[in-house]
Amino acid sequence: MNRTNLRVLQRVLAQEAGYADSIDGIHGPRTTAAVERMLAARAASLPDGADRWSARRRAVACLQLACHEHEIDAGAIDGLWGPQTDFAADALAERLRTGEAPVPWREETPADHNPNGWPAEEGVQAAFGAPCEVSRVTVPCPWRLQLAWDMRQSVSGISCHERVVESLARVLQRVHGLYGEARLRELGLHRYGGCYNCRRKRRGTTWSTHAWAVAIDWDPAHNRLAWGRDRARLARPEYEDWWRCWEAEGWVSLGRHRNFDWMHVQAVRI
Ligand SMILES: [Zn+2]
């Protein structure tokens, strides 16, 4: 468990187990004592043998129990740190910070909402013209973007297909209004991964929707192509409103539809 997560645990211990020391993310004797008080009150929820676990493992188990008590699924109470616990700890931190339950991700396909009449994959050429020959316009972004692969470079706007300009501008305005500049940076949404790219799909020979400049990648380093919702940052609950802004305009997240390529959102229906 890293320091950030230990701080989350200490906040829980302050509420639940009389921990009155500083929230410093350091696993000292007072933290251990508070973990033991919290676990003693929940002995029935621990598996057999948990009394022989190390102090560190018992601390992780304690955080897992706290997640469950806040209705956040941390998986089995095993005291082991894995992706599910990591995700849950993050959700718990968000909950303690805002005092609200995070909005869960949606397992079902988002509603079939397509107000701009975006084409399906087979109709992309008819709707947007030949790949790599599209007329592009730069949409200014209301928050400061930086190139994900070279963060020293800032980007003033997104150069996209002229047909998606107005819709994209609405999405960016709404997102900015909802989160604000500081929160957008915290969420990594200033890490711009690109729009126009004259290339084929990474998996296959057909053209990527990037070849029409109707797809945008966000924070690729934390949302790698093959990652599912257990790892991709953009799958986390705090991005629910982000995705709603796109989906309100009919844009499609590959992550939310197919659980891969979470960085990618496109004005093409699937
Ligand atoms: Zn992409």
Residues whose N, C-alpha, C, O or C-beta is under 5 A from the ligand:
A	BS01	ZN	A215 I216 D217 H264
